[in-house]
Amino acid sequence: FKQKTAYEISACLVGSEMCIRDRNLPLERVNVEVFKEIDSTNDEAKRINIEKEFHIIVSDKQTKGRGRKGKTWSSPNSGNIYMTICTNKDISLKPISLISGLICKKAIDQLLDKPIIMLKWPNDILLKNKKIGGILVETESKVLNIKTIVGIGINLNIKKEQSWWGDLSEFKLDEERNKLINLILLNFISAIDNLDAKWLDQWKNSCVHINKEVEIYDGERFVKTAIFKDIDNQGNAIIETKNGREKIISGEISIKGIY
């Protein structure tokens, strides 16, 4: 099902018609593969050997796309972005799910030339309180290293089968898909190379539920209601209840009024 060679898609992604002027992928550091159809770009990332610093997998369609906690991620061939960035670089100490969400937000805002995208902890990308994208980070341990796998799904145009789903169809970005992919890749590599402390404030300024009431779930089981107050530099959520503040490392947060 492979549609183009790594060289051809790299050239396509960085060509003058497909990217921001004078911005190029560092091809000596990146391998890129494109598929017409695949089970899951994250699953393919688990199967391959990484030969450069970053290996990028993009597909027009996924037959077994998934989100967090094994939930299905609808992946039809309708011009959406289904991609995975994987690396053997040691990025284990970076809150990569939140950083990747912020990178996607910035790329979309830059492409549209206006700040419209918001974020939900820990991995959701929102437009007008609807989920238009998400991040799925997985790791695979090898004998000598750890492979970090960052799956990114962004709906440019999708059938809204659930009320909380959204997309970017109003902006007619069908011809801008590769440009958006290129922006995400460039910004991701830059963030891994030189992540500064500003990302934390930028993420909080983009969070749709800072200082708002949220519901905390463990799987499908309701745990408690709290105020979402902050995130720390490891990406953990800081919530506040009548008993004081506490840290949430993982779990699902459902926000009232947000899908």
N, C-alpha and C positions, 0 to 999 in steps of 0.2 A: 504493500500500500504506500510505500514511500514515494512522495511526489517529486521532490527535488533533492539534489545532492546538498551536502552541507555548504559547499562553496557557493552554489547557486542561490540558496536561500539567504546566505550571509550577504551576498551581493544585492539581492532583492531588498533585504531589510535596510541596508545602508545606502541604497541608491538615492540619487537626488530627488526622485519623485516620491520616495517612501519615507524620508526622514527629515528631521530638522537640519537645515543647512550646516555643513561643516562639522557634523557630529557623526562619528563612525564607530562601529563595533571594533574592539581590539581583536582581530581575527587570530592573532598569535596566541591569544588566551582563551578563545571560545570555539567550541564546536556547536553547530546548530543542525538539527534534523527536523524535517517537516513530513508529516503523514497526512494522507487524505482521511484515514480512519485508523483508530487504535483502541485497545481496550481502555487504557488509562495512561496518560502521560507520566503520572507518578510511578505506575507499575513498570513502565518501560525504563524509567530512571533507575529502578532497582535492578533491572536486568543487565544494564550496560556497564562497561568499564570506562571510567573517566580518563581521557588521555590528555586533556588540557585542564586549566584551572576551573573552567565552567563548561558544563554540557547543557545545551538548551534543546528541549523537545517541544514541538508545536504540532497540534493536530486540528484538522477541520471538524472532526467529529470524534467523540468518545462513546464506546458502547458500554463501558462500566465506570463512568465518571462518578466520583464520590466526594463528599465533604467530610467534616469532622464527625467522629463517632460512627463512621461507616454509613452515614446518610447518603442517599443517592443525589448526585449533582446532574441535573438534566443537561445533556451535551449534544443537542442536534446539530446538524450541518446547516447552520443559518447565519454564518459569519461571525460567531462569537469567538472569544479568545479562550483557548484551552492550552495551557503551556506549563512546563516545569523547568525550573532551574536547579541543577544539582552540582555539587562541588565537594571535593575532599578537603577543602581548606577548613581550618579549625575555627568555626564560627559558633561553637556551642555555648559560649558565654553571652552571645547577643540575642536579645528577644526578637528573633527573626520573623515571627508571625506578625507582630505589630509593625516592625520596620517595613516589611513587605507590603502591608496594607497601606502604610503612609506613602511608600514609593508609588503604588498604583494610583492613589488619590492625587498625588502631585502630577503624575503623567497625564491623567485624564483632565485635570484642571488646566494644565499647560496646553494640551491639545485644543481645548475649548476656549482657552483664554479667559476663564472666569472660575472662581472658587465655588464649586457647587457640590462636591463630593464630601460626605461625612463618614465617620468610622464608628464601629461598635466593637467593644472588647469581646474576644481577643482577635477576631480575624474577619469581620464582615465589612464590606464596602457598600455604602448606602447612597441613594439619590432619592430625595423627597420621602424619607422614611421607608423606602423599599430596598430590599437587598438586591444589588445588581452584581455583586461579586464576592469572592471569598478566597481565603488562603488556607492551604492544607500543608503543614510542615511535618515531614516524617524523617526518621534517621535509620540508617543501616550500619551496623558495626561490622567492620572487617578486622582482620588480624592486626593490621598496622595503622588503620585509620577509621574515621567515621564519615560516612557519606551523608550529607545533608541534602534533603529533597524538598524543594519549595514549589508546591502546586499552586497555580493561579488560574482562577476562572472569572471571566468578566462577560456579562451579557450585553452584547451590542443590540441584539434583536432576538427576542425569545417569546414563545407563546406563554402567557401568564397563567399557568395551570393552578397556581396557588396565589392567594391574595397578597402574600408578603413578597412575592417575586417582583422585580422591576428590571428595567433595561435602559439602554441609552438610545433607543430607537428614535426619539424625538430630535436627536442631533444628527441623524443620518451619517453615521460614521463608517458605513460599509466599506468605503474606499480608503479609510484611514486606519484600518486594522493593523497593517504592518508598521505604520508609523508609531502607533501606540505601543505595539510590542517592542519596537526599537527603543522608545523612550524608557519603558520599564526596564529593559535589559541594561541600558547605559546607566540609569540611576541606581539599579541594584548593584552593579559592579563598583560604582563609585562609593556607595554606602558601605560595602564590605571592605573596600580599601581604606576608607577614612571616615568612619562614623564619628560624628561630633555629638556633643551633649545637647545640641539644639533639637534633636529628633524627639526628645521627651516632651518638651513644651509644644512642639508642632503637633504631635499626636494628640495631646490633651486638648489643644485648641480645635482639633478636628473631631473630637469625640462628641457624639450626639447625646450622651447621657451623663456627662459630668455633673455632679451635684443633683442628680435626679434619682427618684425612687426606682429600684430595680428588684426583680425577683430572682433569687438564687435557686438553681436546680442542680441536683446530682443525678445526671441522666434525665429520666422523666419524672423523678421524685422532687416535689417542691420542698425546699429546705427552709427558706426565710425570706423576709423582705428587708431591704436595707437601702441606704443612700450610697451611691457610687461616688466616692470622694476623689480618688486619685489613682495613678499607677506609679510603681517604683521603677528604678532604672533596669530592673530585670524583666519588666513587663507584667508583673503581678498586679492584680486589682486590689485596691484598698477600699474597703467598704466600712460603713458606720451603722451600727444598730444602737438600741438603747443601752447595750452593755459596753459600748465603746467601739474602737476601730479594730479591724482585723484584716488579714491578708488572704486573698483567694488566689491560689496558684493555678488551678485548673477547674474546669466546670463549665456549665452553660448559664448564661445570664439572659433572662427574658425581660425586656424593657416595656413597661406599659406605654401604649400609644405608638410603639414601634413594631411593625409587623408581628 
